[in-house]
Amino acid sequence: MRLKQRRYKRVPLKVISELNMTPVIDVTFLMLIAFLVTYPLMENTARIRLPTASTEKPEPQDKNKTRELAINAAGDIFLDGNIITLEALTADLAQRVRDEPDTVVRIRGDEFSNYGQLMKVVAVLKKTKVKSIGLASYAEGTK
C-alpha cells in the first residue's frame, strides 16, 4: 500500500526588524554592577585606614610617574599593590629614579601603622633621592 504524500505549502518566514531591549539592558546593568564592585578592590590592594587631615586639593599627577607606596597596620610595605621588603624597595626606587628623575611617590599609611616603619620608608626615599613625596589622607569630615 502506498502512502499518500502530503504536500505542505511553504510559508515564507517573517523578518523581525525589532530588537528586544530587555536582555541588552539586563547585561548592561550587570556589567555596571560588576565594575562598581571590583573597582575599589583594584585600587586599594592593601587594607589601609587613612587618617584624616585638613588638606588642599592636590594637583593632578602623571599616572606613569607616580608610584603608590602603602604601609598597613601590621607594618607590611606595598609598592604598587605588591608586598615588598625595604631592600627591594631601595633597589626598585633607585632604578626608577635613574630612569625617571621626576618620579612621584605617594605614601598611604594606615592610621594604626608603626611610625618607625614609616620613618624607615622615608629614609629609603631620601636615600634613593626621590624628589616628590605625597602623603595620602582623608579630608576632615569625609570619613
C-alpha positions, 0 to 999 in steps of 0.5 A: 500500500502506498502512502499518500504524500502530503504536500505542505505549502511553504510559508515564507518566514517573517523578518523581525526588524525589532530588537528586544531591549530587555536582555541588552539592558539586563547585561548592561546593568550587570556589567555596571554592577560588576565594575562598581564592585571590583573597582575599589578592590583594584585600587586599594590592594592593601587594607589601609585606614587613612587618617584624616587631615585638613588638606588642599586639593592636590594637583593632578599627577602623571599616572606613569610617574607616580608610584603608590607606596602603602604601609598597613597596620601590621607594618607590611610595605606595598609598592604598587599593590605588591608586598615588598621588603625595604631592600627591594624597595631601595633597589626598585626606587633607585632604578626608577629614579635613574630612569625617571628623575621626576618620579612621584611617590605617594605614601598611604599609611594606615592610621594604626601603622608603626611610625618607625616603619614609616620613618624607615620608608622615608629614609629609603626615599631620601636615600634613593633621592626621590624628589616628590613625596605625597602623603595620602589622607582623608579630608576632615569630615569625609570619613 
